[in-house]
Amino acid sequence: MRRATPSLIYTSKLVHFGVRIFIEPLHGFSCVKRLLKDAWTVAIETLSWIELQKLSERLALAKTVKQLGIMNPDAVRYAYGMVVETVRRKNLIDKFVNSVLTPKEISEFNMGVQAFLRLYVYQTRIAKRWAEIDLKEAENIAKLGRAILGWKTLREVEPVLGFLLTLQLDSVLKAASAEERIGLQTFHPTWFVKYCVNLLGRSEAIAFLEGDVNPPPTCIRLNTLKASEEAVLEKLSAEGVKLEKTEPLKHVYKVVGTKQSLTDVASFREGLFYIQDKASCFAAEVADPKPEMTVLDVCAAPGAKTTYIAQLMQNQGSIYSVDYSVRRMQAWRREVARMAATIAEPVLADACVPLPFALDADVVVLDPPCTSTGVFAKQPSAKWRLTPKSIDKMAEIQWRMINNCAEHVKAGGVLAYSTCSITVEENEMIIERFLKCHPDFSLAEINPQMGLPGLRGLEKCRRLYPHLHESNGFFIAKLLKK
């Protein structure tokens, strides 16, 4: 919705998936009140889109901001923070709310009310670490809910808001089974807790799940296609960005301090660095592309791997970047242009079927779609979309892709396979099956050495975990064609 003049929006209203939004006259409103109302409006609508269309947090936020015409960047940032932290704890919040709503459940209400209740619990209890109770804040949030959703919509749940403010968390956790309690305390589905315990053992699984709560440190990759590493470091230092070298990777640094958002830094707009997790950088370095090689980058969008491969090749040779998504390839084009990766060519194609060209590549890099079980900290909505069946469905897609990619590796060439998942079905079991069906391939040693050896005896593969390596959860295999 586009903002109209105050005199025209007194009776204006929108209805979106149960979120009834009333815009009150702005005369006399302070900037803080306006910011809070905009932020809560965006947060409620964003959560509704996530629930309705199973969108990621960022896509749902972008859709909401465009839909409502909210122009205040501070309100959008505030809303995004609330949304991510609320979604991260969705199972615990819903369990907490349901204990008060019984015999009803939160899912029985419209999406606007669901979103408000979840945000209310996050803001009044979780953000306060379940200790401090701020009645005034709770009253103001209830007023915001009425203003945004309408008092008739909120009337049915208003009586429980006081109970949510005083209920003790321990009483909710005591009623849960052992695995469910771990899931509630680490904010993961119970089935995934059981999976991790079977995969890693109980103590290591709990450490992984606890470490999966907070996103890993932000890393950037300096772009030596635009300037020398020393020159980029000097410019970033002048812009207030403090960095720490990430060994043993080549051009990767951990951000330890910044005076502003990294995307607002002039060096970012100039393409002097790429915000990229170190596990993703590791995957590109493992492939070891050299100048004058021919590289096939499959599932390439939005461009992190492509631009790093071009950098490692010093913009000499050829890169063919394949992706099936038009939207993602638009992002790929922007990033490739920003980072000056001039040797990369886009190919719109689906790697689940044979690729529509004859090409023998020195290096094929495949980072297929996966369950993203290694990046729940960054994309918390993903964990609530998955089921145990999701793993097998994704493994089937990965199996088709790796077989199609194998056809384009020249003799003596390399196929680098990686996922941001920690499941064996998407990783070691794919590689085991591949080696049986393709005896002309064998596992190669991985350099640089990072992470832990692969499972199921595949010690030449590498695994990275958030709680151990300050990175996304990741798996990498390097396959050499004889």
C-alpha positions as CSV (number, residue, x, y, z in Angstrom):
1,M,0.0,0.0,0.0
2,R,1.3,3.4,-0.9
3,R,1.3,6.1,1.8
4,A,-1.4,8.7,1.1
5,T,-1.6,12.1,2.8
6,P,-2.9,11.9,6.4
7,S,-6.2,13.5,5.5
8,L,-6.9,10.7,3.1
9,I,-6.0,7.6,5.0
10,Y,-8.1,7.9,8.1
11,T,-10.6,5.2,7.0
12,S,-8.2,3.3,4.7
13,K,-7.8,-0.4,5.3
14,L,-6.3,-3.5,3.7
15,V,-7.0,-7.2,4.2
16,H,-4.2,-9.7,3.5
17,F,-4.6,-13.4,4.6
18,G,-6.3,-12.6,7.9
19,V,-4.1,-9.5,8.6
20,R,-6.6,-6.6,8.7
21,I,-4.5,-3.4,8.6
22,F,-6.1,-0.1,9.8
23,I,-4.0,3.0,9.2
24,E,-4.8,5.7,11.8
25,P,-4.3,9.4,11.1
26,L,-0.7,10.5,11.6
27,H,-1.4,13.9,13.1
28,G,0.3,14.1,16.5
29,F,2.0,10.7,16.2
30,S,5.6,10.8,17.3
31,C,8.3,9.3,15.0
32,V,8.8,6.5,17.5
33,K,5.2,5.5,17.5
34,R,5.1,5.6,13.7
35,L,8.2,3.5,13.5
36,L,6.8,0.9,15.9
37,K,3.5,0.7,14.1
38,D,5.2,0.4,10.7
39,A,7.6,-2.2,12.1
40,W,4.9,-4.3,13.7
41,T,2.7,-4.1,10.6
42,V,5.6,-5.3,8.4
43,A,6.5,-8.1,10.9
44,I,2.9,-9.4,11.2
45,E,2.4,-9.4,7.4
46,T,5.9,-11.0,6.8
47,L,5.1,-13.8,9.2
48,S,1.8,-14.4,7.4
49,W,3.5,-14.7,4.0
50,I,6.1,-17.1,5.5
51,E,3.3,-19.3,6.9
52,L,1.1,-19.1,3.8
53,Q,3.6,-19.5,1.0
54,K,6.5,-21.1,2.8
55,L,8.8,-18.2,1.8
56,S,12.1,-17.4,3.3
57,E,12.4,-14.5,5.7
58,R,14.0,-12.2,3.1
59,L,11.6,-13.0,0.3
60,A,8.6,-12.6,2.6
61,L,10.0,-9.3,3.9
62,A,10.6,-8.0,0.3
63,K,7.1,-9.0,-0.7
64,T,5.6,-7.2,2.3
65,V,7.6,-4.0,2.0
66,K,6.6,-3.7,-1.7
67,Q,3.0,-4.6,-0.9
68,L,2.5,-2.1,2.0
69,G,4.8,0.6,0.7
70,I,6.6,1.0,4.0
71,M,9.5,3.3,3.2
72,N,11.2,3.7,6.6
73,P,14.4,1.6,6.5
74,D,14.6,1.6,10.3
75,A,11.1,0.1,10.6
76,V,12.0,-2.5,8.0
77,R,15.2,-3.5,9.8
78,Y,13.4,-3.6,13.2
79,A,10.7,-5.8,11.7
80,Y,13.2,-8.1,10.1
81,G,15.0,-8.7,13.4
82,M,11.7,-9.5,15.1
83,V,10.7,-11.8,12.3
84,V,13.9,-13.8,12.2
85,E,14.2,-14.3,16.0
86,T,10.5,-15.2,16.3
87,V,10.7,-17.7,13.4
88,R,13.8,-19.2,14.9
89,R,11.9,-20.1,18.1
90,K,8.6,-21.0,16.5
91,N,8.2,-24.4,18.1
92,L,8.9,-23.1,21.6
93,I,6.6,-20.1,21.1
94,D,3.7,-22.2,19.8
95,K,4.1,-24.7,22.6
96,F,4.1,-21.9,25.1
97,V,1.0,-20.2,23.5
98,N,-0.9,-23.4,23.1
99,S,-0.5,-24.2,26.8
100,V,-2.6,-21.0,27.5
101,L,-5.0,-21.4,24.6
102,T,-6.0,-25.0,25.4
103,P,-8.3,-26.6,24.3
104,K,-7.7,-24.4,21.2
105,E,-4.4,-24.1,19.4
106,I,-2.7,-21.1,17.8
107,S,-3.1,-22.7,14.3
108,E,-6.9,-22.3,14.6
109,F,-6.7,-18.5,14.4
110,N,-6.2,-16.4,11.3
111,M,-2.7,-15.7,10.3
112,G,-2.7,-12.2,11.5
113,V,-3.6,-13.3,15.0
114,Q,-1.1,-16.1,14.9
115,A,1.7,-13.7,13.9
116,F,0.8,-11.2,16.6
117,L,0.7,-13.8,19.3
118,R,4.2,-15.1,18.3
119,L,5.7,-11.7,18.1
120,Y,4.0,-10.7,21.5
121,V,5.7,-13.7,23.2
122,Y,9.0,-13.0,21.6
123,Q,9.0,-9.3,22.5
124,T,7.6,-9.5,26.0
125,R,9.2,-12.7,27.2
126,I,12.0,-14.1,25.1
127,A,13.7,-10.7,24.4
128,K,13.6,-10.2,28.2
129,R,15.1,-13.7,28.8
130,W,11.9,-14.8,30.5
131,A,12.7,-12.8,33.6
132,E,11.7,-9.1,33.5
133,I,8.0,-8.3,33.0
134,D,7.2,-4.9,31.5
135,L,3.5,-4.3,31.9
136,K,3.6,-0.9,30.1
137,E,5.4,-2.4,27.1
138,A,2.9,-5.3,27.0
139,E,0.0,-2.8,27.1
140,N,1.5,-0.7,24.3
141,I,2.0,-3.9,22.1
142,A,-1.6,-4.8,22.7
143,K,-2.6,-1.3,21.5
144,L,-0.5,-1.8,18.4
145,G,-2.2,-5.1,17.8
146,R,-5.6,-3.5,17.9
147,A,-4.5,-0.6,15.7
148,I,-3.1,-3.0,13.1
149,L,-5.5,-5.9,13.2
150,G,-8.6,-4.2,14.5
151,W,-10.1,-4.7,17.9
152,K,-12.7,-7.2,16.8
153,T,-10.0,-9.5,15.3
154,L,-7.9,-9.3,18.4
155,R,-10.7,-9.5,20.9
156,E,-10.8,-13.3,21.1
157,V,-7.2,-13.7,22.2
158,E,-6.8,-10.5,24.3
159,P,-7.8,-12.3,27.6
160,V,-4.8,-14.7,27.2
161,L,-2.2,-11.9,26.8
162,G,-1.9,-11.5,30.6
163,F,-1.4,-15.2,31.1
164,L,1.3,-15.3,28.5
165,L,3.0,-12.5,30.4
166,T,3.2,-14.4,33.7
167,L,3.4,-18.1,32.7
168,Q,6.6,-19.8,33.7
169,L,8.5,-21.6,30.9
170,D,9.6,-24.5,33.1
171,S,6.0,-25.6,33.4
172,V,5.8,-26.0,29.6
173,L,9.2,-27.8,29.3
174,K,8.4,-30.3,32.0
175,A,5.5,-31.7,30.0
176,A,7.7,-32.5,27.0
177,S,9.5,-35.8,26.2
178,A,13.4,-35.8,26.4
179,E,13.8,-35.3,22.6
180,E,11.1,-32.8,22.4
181,R,12.6,-30.8,25.3
182,I,15.9,-30.7,23.5
183,G,14.1,-29.5,20.4
184,L,12.3,-26.8,22.4
185,Q,15.4,-25.6,24.1
186,T,17.5,-25.5,20.9
187,F,14.5,-24.5,18.7
188,H,14.5,-27.5,16.3
189,P,11.9,-30.0,15.2
190,T,11.8,-33.2,17.3
191,W,12.4,-35.4,14.3
192,F,15.6,-33.5,13.5
193,V,16.8,-33.8,17.0
194,K,16.4,-37.6,16.8
195,Y,18.2,-37.5,13.4
196,C,21.2,-35.6,14.8
197,V,21.4,-37.9,17.8
198,N,21.6,-40.9,15.5
199,L,24.1,-39.3,13.3
200,L,26.5,-37.6,15.7
201,G,25.7,-39.1,19.1
202,R,23.8,-37.4,21.9
203,S,26.4,-35.0,23.3
204,E,27.8,-33.9,19.9
205,A,24.2,-33.6,18.6
206,I,23.2,-31.3,21.4
207,A,26.4,-29.2,20.9
208,F,25.6,-28.9,17.2
209,L,22.0,-28.0,17.8
210,E,23.0,-25.4,20.4
211,G,25.6,-24.0,18.1
212,D,23.0,-23.9,15.3
213,V,21.0,-21.2,17.1
214,N,23.2,-18.2,16.4
215,P,24.4,-17.3,12.9
216,P,28.2,-17.8,12.4
217,P,30.4,-14.7,12.2
218,T,30.1,-12.7,9.0
219,C,32.9,-13.2,6.5
220,I,33.8,-11.3,3.4
221,R,36.0,-12.3,0.4
222,L,38.2,-9.5,-1.0
223,N,38.0,-9.1,-4.7
224,T,41.4,-9.0,-6.3
225,L,39.9,-8.6,-9.7
226,K,39.2,-5.0,-8.8
227,A,42.3,-4.1,-6.7
228,S,45.1,-5.6,-4.7
229,E,44.2,-7.2,-1.4
230,E,46.3,-4.6,0.4
231,A,44.5,-1.7,-1.3
232,V,41.1,-3.2,-0.4
233,L,42.1,-3.7,3.2
234,E,43.3,-0.2,3.4
235,K,40.1,1.2,2.0
236,L,37.9,-0.9,4.3
237,S,39.9,0.2,7.3
238,A,39.3,3.8,6.4
239,E,35.6,3.0,6.1
240,G,35.5,1.6,9.6
241,V,35.4,-2.1,8.8
242,K,37.6,-4.2,11.1
243,L,38.7,-7.5,9.8
244,E,40.5,-10.7,10.9
245,K,42.2,-13.1,8.4
246,T,40.5,-16.4,8.1
247,E,43.1,-19.1,7.7
248,P,43.9,-21.1,5.6
249,L,41.7,-19.5,3.0
250,K,43.2,-17.1,0.5
251,H,41.1,-13.9,0.4
252,V,38.7,-14.5,3.2
253,Y,38.3,-12.3,6.4
254,K,36.0,-12.4,9.4
255,V,34.3,-9.1,10.1
256,V,35.0,-8.2,13.8
257,G,33.6,-4.6,13.7
258,T,31.9,-2.2,11.4
259,K,30.4,1.3,11.8
260,Q,27.6,0.7,9.3
261,S,25.8,-2.1,7.4
262,L,28.3,-3.8,5.0
263,T,26.0,-3.3,2.1
264,D,26.1,0.5,2.8
265,V,29.9,0.6,2.6
266,A,31.2,2.3,-0.6
267,S,33.6,-0.6,-1.1
268,F,30.7,-3.0,-1.4
269,R,29.0,-1.0,-4.1
270,E,32.3,-0.8,-5.9
271,G,32.6,-4.6,-5.9
272,L,35.7,-4.7,-3.7
273,F,34.3,-7.5,-1.6
274,Y,31.6,-10.2,-1.5
275,I,29.7,-11.1,1.7
276,Q,30.2,-14.9,1.7
277,D,30.4,-17.6,4.3
278,K,33.8,-19.2,4.6
279,A,32.4,-22.7,3.9
280,S,31.2,-21.4,0.5
281,C,34.7,-19.9,-0.1
282,F,36.3,-23.2,0.9
283,A,34.2,-25.1,-1.7
284,A,35.5,-22.8,-4.5
285,E,39.1,-23.2,-3.4
286,V,38.7,-27.0,-3.2
287,A,37.7,-27.0,-6.9
288,D,41.1,-25.3,-7.6
289,P,40.3,-23.6,-10.9
290,K,43.3,-22.3,-12.8
291,P,43.7,-19.5,-15.4
292,E,42.8,-20.6,-19.0
293,M,40.7,-23.5,-17.7
294,T,37.1,-24.3,-18.8
295,V,34.8,-24.4,-15.8
296,L,31.1,-25.5,-15.6
297,D,29.4,-24.0,-12.5
298,V,26.1,-25.7,-11.9
299,C,23.4,-24.2,-9.7
300,A,25.4,-21.0,-9.9
301,A,23.0,-18.3,-8.9
302,P,23.2,-15.9,-7.2
303,G,26.9,-15.8,-8.1
304,A,29.1,-16.4,-5.0
305,K,30.9,-19.3,-6.5
306,T,31.0,-17.9,-10.0
307,T,32.7,-14.7,-8.9
308,Y,35.2,-16.4,-6.7
309,I,36.1,-19.0,-9.4
310,A,36.6,-16.1,-11.9
311,Q,38.9,-14.4,-9.3
312,L,40.9,-17.6,-8.8
313,M,41.2,-17.9,-12.6
314,Q,42.3,-14.2,-12.8
315,N,39.6,-13.6,-15.3
316,Q,41.4,-15.9,-17.8
317,G,39.5,-18.8,-19.3
318,S,35.8,-19.6,-19.5
319,I,33.1,-20.2,-17.0
320,Y,29.6,-21.4,-17.9
321,S,27.2,-20.8,-15.1
322,V,24.0,-22.9,-15.1
323,D,20.8,-22.2,-13.1
324,Y,17.2,-22.9,-13.8
325,S,15.7,-19.9,-11.9
326,V,15.1,-16.7,-13.9
327,R,14.8,-14.6,-10.8
328,R,18.1,-16.0,-9.3
329,M,19.9,-15.5,-12.6
330,Q,19.0,-11.9,-12.6
331,A,20.7,-11.6,-9.2
332,W,23.6,-13.6,-10.7
333,R,24.0,-11.0,-13.5
334,R,24.1,-8.1,-11.0
335,E,26.7,-9.8,-8.9
336,V,28.9,-10.9,-11.8
337,A,28.8,-7.3,-13.1
338,R,29.5,-5.8,-9.6
339,M,32.5,-8.1,-9.1
340,A,33.8,-7.7,-12.7
341,A,33.8,-11.5,-13.4
342,T,34.1,-11.0,-17.2
343,I,34.7,-14.6,-18.2
344,A,31.4,-15.9,-16.9
345,E,28.5,-16.8,-19.3
346,P,25.0,-17.5,-18.0
347,V,23.1,-20.6,-19.1
348,L,19.4,-21.0,-18.1
349,A,18.9,-24.7,-17.8
350,D,17.7,-27.4,-15.4
351,A,20.5,-29.7,-14.3
352,C,18.0,-32.4,-13.3
353,V,17.9,-33.3,-17.0
354,P,20.8,-33.6,-19.4
355,L,22.3,-30.2,-20.0
356,P,21.5,-28.7,-23.5
357,F,25.1,-28.4,-24.7
358,A,28.2,-30.5,-25.4
359,L,31.0,-29.3,-23.2
360,D,34.1,-31.0,-21.7
361,A,35.2,-29.0,-18.7
362,D,38.4,-29.1,-16.7
363,V,36.4,-28.4,-13.5
364,V,32.7,-28.9,-12.8
365,V,31.4,-27.4,-9.6
366,L,28.0,-28.6,-8.4
367,D,26.3,-27.0,-5.3
368,P,22.8,-28.5,-5.7
369,P,19.6,-27.6,-3.9
370,C,19.6,-29.2,-0.5
371,T,17.6,-29.3,2.7
372,S,19.8,-26.5,4.1
373,T,20.2,-28.3,7.5
374,G,23.6,-26.6,7.8
375,V,22.2,-23.0,7.6
376,F,19.2,-23.1,9.9
377,A,20.9,-20.3,11.9
378,K,20.7,-18.0,8.9
379,Q,17.5,-19.3,7.5
380,P,15.4,-20.4,10.5
381,S,12.2,-20.7,8.5
382,A,13.7,-23.6,6.5
383,K,13.7,-26.0,9.5
384,W,9.9,-25.7,9.9
385,R,9.3,-26.5,6.2
386,L,11.2,-29.8,6.3
387,T,10.1,-33.3,7.1
388,P,12.1,-36.6,7.1
389,K,10.7,-37.2,3.6
390,S,12.3,-33.9,2.4
391,I,15.8,-35.4,2.8
392,D,15.0,-38.3,0.4
393,K,13.3,-36.1,-2.1
394,M,16.3,-33.7,-2.2
395,A,18.7,-36.6,-2.4
396,E,17.0,-37.8,-5.6
397,I,17.4,-34.3,-7.2
398,Q,21.0,-34.3,-6.2
399,W,21.6,-37.8,-7.7
400,R,20.2,-36.7,-11.0
401,M,22.3,-33.6,-11.1
402,I,25.6,-35.2,-10.2
403,N,25.1,-37.8,-12.9
404,N,24.4,-35.2,-15.5
405,C,27.4,-33.2,-14.4
406,A,29.7,-36.2,-14.7
407,E,29.1,-36.3,-18.4
408,H,30.9,-32.9,-18.8
409,V,34.1,-33.7,-16.9
410,K,37.0,-34.3,-19.2
411,A,39.6,-37.0,-18.6
412,G,41.8,-35.8,-15.8
413,G,39.2,-33.2,-14.8
414,V,37.6,-32.6,-11.4
415,L,34.0,-32.7,-10.1
416,A,33.6,-30.7,-6.9
417,Y,30.3,-31.5,-5.1
418,S,29.1,-29.6,-2.0
419,T,26.0,-28.9,0.0
420,C,25.0,-26.8,3.0
421,S,23.4,-29.8,4.6
422,I,24.7,-32.2,7.3
423,T,22.6,-35.3,6.4
424,V,24.4,-38.4,5.1
425,E,21.7,-39.1,2.5
426,E,22.5,-35.9,0.7
427,N,26.3,-36.2,1.1
428,E,28.3,-39.4,1.8
429,M,25.5,-41.7,0.5
430,I,25.3,-39.7,-2.8
431,I,29.1,-40.0,-3.2
432,E,29.2,-43.7,-2.4
433,R,26.5,-44.4,-5.0
434,F,28.2,-42.2,-7.5
435,L,31.6,-44.0,-7.1
436,K,29.9,-47.4,-7.6
437,C,28.2,-46.2,-10.8
438,H,31.2,-44.3,-12.1
439,P,34.3,-46.4,-11.7
440,D,36.3,-43.8,-13.7
441,F,36.0,-41.4,-10.8
442,S,37.8,-41.5,-7.5
443,L,38.0,-39.3,-4.4
444,A,40.8,-36.8,-4.4
445,E,42.6,-35.2,-1.5
446,I,41.1,-31.8,-0.5
447,N,43.3,-28.8,0.0
448,P,43.4,-26.5,1.9
449,Q,42.7,-28.7,5.0
450,M,39.6,-27.5,6.9
451,G,36.9,-29.2,8.9
452,L,36.5,-32.8,9.8
453,P,36.7,-36.0,7.6
454,G,33.5,-37.3,6.0
455,L,31.4,-40.0,7.6
456,R,30.9,-43.6,6.5
457,G,34.6,-44.1,5.9
458,L,34.9,-41.3,3.3
459,E,37.7,-39.6,5.0
460,K,38.9,-37.6,2.0
461,C,35.6,-35.7,2.1
462,R,35.3,-32.8,4.5
463,R,32.5,-31.7,6.9
464,L,32.1,-28.3,8.6
465,Y,29.8,-27.6,11.5
466,P,28.6,-24.3,13.0
467,H,29.6,-25.1,16.5
468,L,33.1,-26.2,15.6
469,H,34.2,-24.1,12.6
470,E,32.4,-20.8,12.8
471,S,30.7,-21.4,9.5
472,N,27.6,-22.9,7.9
473,G,27.2,-26.6,8.1
474,F,28.8,-27.9,4.9
475,F,29.9,-31.0,3.1
476,I,32.5,-31.1,0.3
477,A,33.8,-34.0,-2.0
478,K,36.4,-33.7,-4.7
479,L,36.1,-36.3,-7.4
480,L,38.9,-36.9,-10.0
481,K,38.1,-38.4,-13.4
482,K,40.8,-40.9,-14.4
